[in-house]
Amino acid sequence: MKEILEDIKNAENSARAMVEEAEREARSIFAEANREAEELISQTRKKGEEIAKNIIEDAKKEAQKESMALKEQYENEIKKLREKAEGRIQKAVDLIVERIVTFHGNS
């Protein structure tokens, strides 16, 4: 009977040791899973920041292209307006000269 009790006690100790080992292993697995999750979050955050940076750079480049196109368009319009104004100035000068000549010619 003593042997049976000792066998039971040994079995309980062995079972307790297996439970403790399983708990340690579970904690280790949980800690490793947390580390992996943190690493994945960090990598995802970095990738998101990189994507955002690329989107911003692309938007800046596109805005610059549009700005240059608008600048060229407005410069062309300014050039046309200047040419038109210069033509009108010459007509005004010719008209004034004609009136002066006509006025003095009639006097």
Summary of the structure (lengths in Angstrom):
residues: 107
radius of gyration: 45.5
end to end distance: 154.9
largest distance: 154.9
contacts: 207
relative contact order: 0.03
helix: 98%
strand: 0%
